[in-house]
Amino acid sequence: MDRLNTIEINTPEGIVFSLLPAGPVSRFLAWIIDLACIMVIMKVSFIILGLFMLISRDIATGVYIAMYFIVSIGYGICLEWYYKGKTLGKHIMHLRVMDEQGLNLHFSQIVIRNLLRFIDSLPAYYMVGGISSVITRKNQRLGDLAANTIVIRHPKIQEPDLEQIRQDKYNSLRNYPHLCARLRQRTSLHEADIALQAILRRSELEPAARIELFSEIASHFKSIVTFPQEATDGITDEQYTRNIVDILFSQQIGPEKKTGIR
């Protein structure tokens, strides 16, 4: 089972973000898928090599071995470079290769980590690479250690369905796009989810509990970013929370956007 520890990345711009390292199980499954793809390519190549068999069996065998080396290495290099750290197996398993320090992934790093696959695969079934990924904190095989790369879990994020809480009321907070951007920057995913769930489930609450809950949520977000008084006058705490959810989850920010949560 994949480990649940996180990796903190400090970018050169001073931004800190957390990532989930891919464990040996998910990486092994991705490798199985990629191996199947390589075998299909080699099967097609074997049919083509039938022409060499007419000339010499030894020549055909030598060409097949050389082609397997080229395909098995080139498959990972080409796909990880073209698809920015993903092969077909990694895509299906929601994994991605990235630089250990959060920098752009260089072509040389991809080449190094793929060339060392033969060592990681020794003596069979990626035993060396599997042991390395288990004992290292960032779940790195030898190729990752040499190339300064990590493989992270990159799950598909499902956007919340906001249609059920959309209204045609004006969101006065959108008149201050710089404060909206600051709110997004300072709000954690957990805080945003609490506000969203409160709006989605507001009808399940008793009136008194509903007023108290939205009062606490609104006070919390007002402590994160303070909007001008003219933007908040005349709106209830629940309405304020709705406007906050609109800002946090809608795609566009700006006074010209009038179709978010009001």
C-alpha positions as a LaTeX table, in Angstrom:
\begin{tabular}{lrrr}
\hline
Residue & $x$ (\AA) & $y$ (\AA) & $z$ (\AA) \\
\hline
Met1 & 0.00 & 0.00 & 0.00 \\
Asp2 & 1.28 & 3.49 & $-0.83$ \\
Arg3 & 2.64 & 5.48 & 2.05 \\
Leu4 & 0.72 & 8.56 & 3.09 \\
Asn5 & 3.71 & 10.78 & 3.95 \\
Thr6 & 3.97 & 14.04 & 2.05 \\
Ile7 & 6.89 & 15.81 & 0.41 \\
Glu8 & 7.30 & 19.54 & 0.93 \\
Ile9 & 8.75 & 21.35 & $-2.07$ \\
Asn10 & 10.31 & 24.81 & $-1.73$ \\
Thr11 & 10.38 & 26.48 & $-5.14$ \\
Pro12 & 12.95 & 29.17 & $-6.07$ \\
Glu13 & 10.10 & 31.70 & $-5.87$ \\
Gly14 & 9.69 & 30.91 & $-2.16$ \\
Ile15 & 6.44 & 28.96 & $-2.56$ \\
Val16 & 6.01 & 25.86 & $-0.40$ \\
Phe17 & 3.62 & 23.11 & $-1.46$ \\
Ser18 & 3.05 & 19.50 & $-0.45$ \\
Leu19 & 2.97 & 16.46 & $-2.73$ \\
Leu20 & 2.07 & 12.82 & $-2.23$ \\
Pro21 & 4.89 & 10.47 & $-3.30$ \\
Ala22 & 3.87 & 7.48 & $-5.37$ \\
Gly23 & 4.41 & 4.22 & $-3.51$ \\
Pro24 & 5.96 & 1.02 & $-4.91$ \\
Val25 & 2.57 & $-0.63$ & $-5.52$ \\
Ser26 & 1.16 & 2.06 & $-7.82$ \\
Arg27 & 4.52 & 2.43 & $-9.57$ \\
Phe28 & 4.74 & $-1.32$ & $-10.14$ \\
Leu29 & 1.24 & $-1.37$ & $-11.65$ \\
Ala30 & 2.18 & 1.52 & $-13.92$ \\
Trp31 & 5.28 & $-0.40$ & $-14.98$ \\
Ile32 & 3.15 & $-3.47$ & $-15.81$ \\
Ile33 & 0.99 & $-1.33$ & $-18.10$ \\
Asp34 & 4.05 & 0.20 & $-19.76$ \\
Leu35 & 5.63 & $-3.23$ & $-20.15$ \\
Ala36 & 2.51 & $-4.43$ & $-21.95$ \\
Cys37 & 2.79 & $-1.47$ & $-24.33$ \\
Ile38 & 6.44 & $-2.27$ & $-24.99$ \\
Met39 & 5.58 & $-5.92$ & $-25.67$ \\
Val40 & 2.97 & $-4.86$ & $-28.23$ \\
Ile41 & 5.55 & $-2.68$ & $-29.97$ \\
Met42 & 8.05 & $-5.53$ & $-29.93$ \\
Lys43 & 5.45 & $-7.94$ & $-31.30$ \\
Val44 & 4.94 & $-5.68$ & $-34.29$ \\
Ser45 & 8.71 & $-5.32$ & $-34.64$ \\
Phe46 & 9.13 & $-9.09$ & $-34.56$ \\
Ile47 & 6.83 & $-9.42$ & $-37.56$ \\
Ile48 & 8.95 & $-6.91$ & $-39.44$ \\
Leu49 & 12.12 & $-8.72$ & $-38.39$ \\
Gly50 & 10.83 & $-11.79$ & $-40.17$ \\
Leu51 & 12.46 & $-10.34$ & $-43.24$ \\
Phe52 & 15.87 & $-10.59$ & $-41.54$ \\
Met53 & 15.19 & $-14.21$ & $-40.73$ \\
Leu54 & 15.31 & $-14.91$ & $-44.44$ \\
Ile55 & 18.85 & $-13.54$ & $-44.51$ \\
Ser56 & 20.29 & $-14.80$ & $-41.23$ \\
Arg57 & 18.80 & $-15.97$ & $-37.93$ \\
Asp58 & 21.80 & $-14.58$ & $-36.02$ \\
Ile59 & 21.39 & $-11.18$ & $-37.61$ \\
Ala60 & 17.68 & $-11.17$ & $-36.82$ \\
Thr61 & 18.36 & $-12.12$ & $-33.19$ \\
Gly62 & 20.95 & $-9.36$ & $-32.82$ \\
Val63 & 18.66 & $-6.76$ & $-34.36$ \\
Tyr64 & 15.79 & $-7.88$ & $-32.09$ \\
Ile65 & 17.93 & $-7.53$ & $-28.94$ \\
Ala66 & 19.14 & $-4.10$ & $-30.01$ \\
Met67 & 15.59 & $-3.04$ & $-30.86$ \\
Tyr68 & 14.29 & $-4.21$ & $-27.46$ \\
Phe69 & 16.92 & $-2.07$ & $-25.73$ \\
Ile70 & 16.04 & 0.94 & $-27.87$ \\
Val71 & 12.27 & 0.52 & $-27.46$ \\
Ser72 & 12.32 & $-0.20$ & $-23.71$ \\
Ile73 & 14.49 & 2.83 & $-23.01$ \\
Gly74 & 13.12 & 5.10 & $-25.72$ \\
Tyr75 & 9.52 & 4.43 & $-24.70$ \\
Gly76 & 10.00 & 6.00 & $-21.27$ \\
Ile77 & 12.24 & 8.81 & $-22.51$ \\
Cys78 & 9.97 & 9.90 & $-25.35$ \\
Leu79 & 6.70 & 9.74 & $-23.44$ \\
Glu80 & 7.99 & 11.29 & $-20.21$ \\
Trp81 & 9.51 & 14.15 & $-22.17$ \\
Tyr82 & 6.59 & 14.74 & $-24.53$ \\
Tyr83 & 3.87 & 14.30 & $-21.90$ \\
Lys84 & 5.73 & 16.16 & $-19.14$ \\
Gly85 & 6.61 & 13.27 & $-16.84$ \\
Lys86 & 3.95 & 10.75 & $-17.84$ \\
Thr87 & 3.89 & 7.45 & $-19.68$ \\
Leu88 & 0.69 & 5.59 & $-20.51$ \\
Gly89 & 1.02 & 3.55 & $-17.32$ \\
Lys90 & 1.64 & 6.61 & $-15.19$ \\
His91 & $-1.30$ & 8.39 & $-16.80$ \\
Ile92 & $-3.67$ & 5.53 & $-16.00$ \\
Met93 & $-2.35$ & 5.29 & $-12.42$ \\
His94 & $-2.41$ & 9.11 & $-12.00$ \\
Leu95 & 1.36 & 9.40 & $-11.48$ \\
Arg96 & 3.86 & 11.94 & $-12.73$ \\
Val97 & 7.65 & 12.34 & $-12.72$ \\
Met98 & 8.92 & 15.73 & $-11.58$ \\
Asp99 & 12.13 & 17.38 & $-10.44$ \\
Glu100 & 12.97 & 16.79 & $-6.78$ \\
Gln101 & 13.20 & 20.54 & $-6.11$ \\
Gly102 & 10.09 & 21.53 & $-8.02$ \\
Leu103 & 12.05 & 22.90 & $-11.00$ \\
Asn104 & 11.30 & 22.19 & $-14.65$ \\
Leu105 & 12.06 & 18.60 & $-15.60$ \\
His106 & 15.13 & 18.50 & $-17.88$ \\
Phe107 & 15.62 & 16.08 & $-20.73$ \\
Ser108 & 18.90 & 14.87 & $-19.18$ \\
Gln109 & 17.05 & 13.85 & $-16.00$ \\
Ile110 & 14.59 & 11.77 & $-18.01$ \\
Val111 & 17.43 & 10.09 & $-19.89$ \\
Ile112 & 19.35 & 9.25 & $-16.69$ \\
Arg113 & 16.38 & 7.78 & $-14.81$ \\
Asn114 & 15.42 & 5.63 & $-17.81$ \\
Leu115 & 18.95 & 4.42 & $-18.52$ \\
Leu116 & 19.21 & 3.18 & $-14.94$ \\
Arg117 & 16.04 & 1.11 & $-15.26$ \\
Phe118 & 18.17 & $-1.91$ & $-16.08$ \\
Ile119 & 19.89 & $-1.68$ & $-12.70$ \\
Asp120 & 16.61 & $-1.03$ & $-10.87$ \\
Ser121 & 15.04 & $-4.04$ & $-12.57$ \\
Leu122 & 17.70 & $-6.45$ & $-11.24$ \\
Pro123 & 17.57 & $-9.29$ & $-10.46$ \\
Ala124 & 13.94 & $-9.46$ & $-11.63$ \\
Tyr125 & 10.63 & $-7.56$ & $-11.42$ \\
Tyr126 & 12.30 & $-4.31$ & $-10.34$ \\
Met127 & 13.50 & $-5.81$ & $-7.07$ \\
Val128 & 16.36 & $-3.32$ & $-6.61$ \\
Gly129 & 14.17 & $-0.37$ & $-7.54$ \\
Gly130 & 11.36 & $-1.63$ & $-5.32$ \\
Ile131 & 13.60 & $-1.98$ & $-2.28$ \\
Ser132 & 15.04 & 1.47 & $-2.91$ \\
Ser133 & 11.59 & 3.05 & $-3.16$ \\
Val134 & 10.56 & 1.41 & 0.11 \\
Ile135 & 13.57 & 2.51 & 2.18 \\
Thr136 & 13.87 & 6.08 & 0.84 \\
Arg137 & 11.66 & 8.80 & 2.32 \\
Lys138 & 10.58 & 10.09 & $-1.09$ \\
Asn139 & 9.99 & 6.62 & $-2.53$ \\
Gln140 & 12.82 & 7.01 & $-5.05$ \\
Arg141 & 14.39 & 4.18 & $-7.02$ \\
Leu142 & 18.07 & 4.39 & $-7.98$ \\
Gly143 & 17.25 & 6.10 & $-11.25$ \\
Asp144 & 15.35 & 8.81 & $-9.39$ \\
Leu145 & 18.19 & 9.32 & $-6.93$ \\
Ala146 & 20.69 & 9.71 & $-9.76$ \\
Ala147 & 18.46 & 12.06 & $-11.76$ \\
Asn148 & 17.15 & 14.05 & $-8.77$ \\
Thr149 & 13.57 & 13.20 & $-9.66$ \\
Ile150 & 10.52 & 11.98 & $-7.75$ \\
Val151 & 7.32 & 10.28 & $-8.82$ \\
Ile152 & 4.20 & 11.78 & $-7.29$ \\
Arg153 & 0.57 & 10.82 & $-7.13$ \\
His154 & $-1.37$ & 13.17 & $-9.36$ \\
Pro155 & $-5.03$ & 12.24 & $-8.76$ \\
Lys156 & $-7.77$ & 13.67 & $-10.89$ \\
Ile157 & $-9.51$ & 16.43 & $-8.99$ \\
Gln158 & $-13.26$ & 16.55 & $-9.38$ \\
Glu159 & $-14.59$ & 20.08 & $-9.41$ \\
Pro160 & $-17.51$ & 20.72 & $-7.06$ \\
Asp161 & $-20.96$ & 21.06 & $-8.58$ \\
Leu162 & $-21.91$ & 24.67 & $-7.92$ \\
Glu163 & $-24.99$ & 24.80 & $-10.12$ \\
Gln164 & $-27.33$ & 24.03 & $-7.24$ \\
Ile165 & $-26.23$ & 27.11 & $-5.29$ \\
Arg166 & $-26.00$ & 29.66 & $-8.09$ \\
Gln167 & $-28.21$ & 32.74 & $-7.85$ \\
Asp168 & $-28.52$ & 35.96 & $-9.81$ \\
Lys169 & $-27.44$ & 38.32 & $-7.05$ \\
Tyr170 & $-24.56$ & 40.71 & $-7.35$ \\
Asn171 & $-21.31$ & 39.74 & $-5.63$ \\
Ser172 & $-19.89$ & 43.01 & $-4.35$ \\
Leu173 & $-16.61$ & 41.37 & $-3.32$ \\
Arg174 & $-15.70$ & 40.87 & $-6.97$ \\
Asn175 & $-15.18$ & 44.62 & $-7.35$ \\
Tyr176 & $-11.84$ & 44.09 & $-5.56$ \\
Pro177 & $-9.95$ & 41.52 & $-7.65$ \\
His178 & $-6.67$ & 42.06 & $-5.76$ \\
Leu179 & $-8.39$ & 41.15 & $-2.47$ \\
Cys180 & $-10.05$ & 38.16 & $-4.16$ \\
Ala181 & $-6.64$ & 36.94 & $-5.30$ \\
Arg182 & $-5.26$ & 37.42 & $-1.79$ \\
Leu183 & $-8.19$ & 35.45 & $-0.36$ \\
Arg184 & $-7.48$ & 32.53 & $-2.70$ \\
Gln185 & $-3.82$ & 32.61 & $-1.79$ \\
Arg186 & $-4.40$ & 32.60 & 1.97 \\
Thr187 & $-7.27$ & 30.09 & 2.14 \\
Ser188 & $-6.43$ & 26.43 & 2.60 \\
Leu189 & $-8.30$ & 23.64 & 0.83 \\
His190 & $-9.76$ & 22.57 & 4.16 \\
Glu191 & $-11.13$ & 26.03 & 4.90 \\
Ala192 & $-12.61$ & 26.34 & 1.41 \\
Asp193 & $-14.25$ & 22.93 & 1.71 \\
Ile194 & $-15.85$ & 23.85 & 5.06 \\
Ala195 & $-17.42$ & 26.96 & 3.52 \\
Leu196 & $-18.63$ & 25.01 & 0.48 \\
Gln197 & $-20.16$ & 22.20 & 2.53 \\
Ala198 & $-21.90$ & 24.72 & 4.80 \\
Ile199 & $-23.57$ & 26.30 & 1.77 \\
Leu200 & $-24.50$ & 22.97 & 0.21 \\
Arg201 & $-26.03$ & 21.63 & 3.44 \\
Arg202 & $-27.53$ & 24.81 & 4.85 \\
Ser203 & $-31.10$ & 23.56 & 4.41 \\
Glu204 & $-30.38$ & 20.66 & 6.78 \\
Leu205 & $-29.63$ & 23.00 & 9.70 \\
Glu206 & $-31.96$ & 24.38 & 12.33 \\
Pro207 & $-32.45$ & 28.17 & 11.98 \\
Ala208 & $-30.50$ & 29.02 & 15.15 \\
Ala209 & $-27.64$ & 26.65 & 14.30 \\
Arg210 & $-27.60$ & 27.97 & 10.74 \\
Ile211 & $-27.20$ & 31.57 & 11.88 \\
Glu212 & $-24.48$ & 30.65 & 14.38 \\
Leu213 & $-22.56$ & 28.54 & 11.85 \\
Phe214 & $-22.46$ & 31.18 & 9.14 \\
Ser215 & $-21.57$ & 33.83 & 11.68 \\
Glu216 & $-18.46$ & 31.84 & 12.66 \\
Ile217 & $-17.50$ & 31.09 & 9.05 \\
Ala218 & $-17.95$ & 34.70 & 7.95 \\
Ser219 & $-15.91$ & 35.97 & 10.91 \\
His220 & $-13.13$ & 33.54 & 10.07 \\
Phe221 & $-12.88$ & 34.65 & 6.44 \\
Lys222 & $-13.08$ & 38.32 & 7.43 \\
Ser223 & $-10.00$ & 37.72 & 9.58 \\
Ile224 & $-8.17$ & 36.28 & 6.56 \\
Val225 & $-8.87$ & 39.21 & 4.21 \\
Thr226 & $-10.68$ & 42.43 & 5.06 \\
Phe227 & $-12.87$ & 43.80 & 2.28 \\
Pro228 & $-13.94$ & 47.49 & 2.32 \\
Gln229 & $-17.05$ & 48.24 & 4.35 \\
Glu230 & $-19.02$ & 49.28 & 1.26 \\
Ala231 & $-18.56$ & 45.75 & $-0.12$ \\
Thr232 & $-20.02$ & 44.05 & 2.95 \\
Asp233 & $-22.73$ & 46.45 & 4.14 \\
Gly234 & $-26.24$ & 45.09 & 3.97 \\
Ile235 & $-25.41$ & 41.42 & 3.39 \\
Thr236 & $-25.93$ & 38.62 & 5.89 \\
Asp237 & $-23.21$ & 36.27 & 7.09 \\
Glu238 & $-24.68$ & 33.52 & 4.93 \\
Gln239 & $-24.64$ & 35.78 & 1.87 \\
Tyr240 & $-21.06$ & 36.77 & 2.68 \\
Thr241 & $-20.10$ & 33.09 & 2.86 \\
Arg242 & $-21.79$ & 32.45 & $-0.49$ \\
Asn243 & $-19.77$ & 35.26 & $-2.03$ \\
Ile244 & $-16.58$ & 33.79 & $-0.55$ \\
Val245 & $-17.40$ & 30.37 & $-2.03$ \\
Asp246 & $-18.04$ & 32.05 & $-5.37$ \\
Ile247 & $-14.58$ & 33.61 & $-5.31$ \\
Leu248 & $-12.81$ & 30.46 & $-4.17$ \\
Phe249 & $-14.39$ & 28.01 & $-6.61$ \\
Ser250 & $-15.29$ & 30.03 & $-9.72$ \\
Gln251 & $-12.84$ & 30.12 & $-12.62$ \\
Gln252 & $-12.77$ & 33.88 & $-13.18$ \\
Ile253 & $-12.29$ & 36.77 & $-10.79$ \\
Gly254 & $-13.28$ & 40.30 & $-11.65$ \\
Pro255 & $-16.23$ & 42.71 & $-11.55$ \\
Glu256 & $-17.15$ & 41.75 & $-15.12$ \\
Lys257 & $-17.95$ & 38.16 & $-14.03$ \\
Lys258 & $-21.63$ & 38.07 & $-12.97$ \\
Thr259 & $-22.51$ & 34.38 & $-13.19$ \\
Gly260 & $-20.85$ & 32.93 & $-10.10$ \\
Ile261 & $-22.38$ & 32.22 & $-6.70$ \\
Arg262 & $-24.18$ & 35.34 & $-5.58$ \\
\hline
\end{tabular}
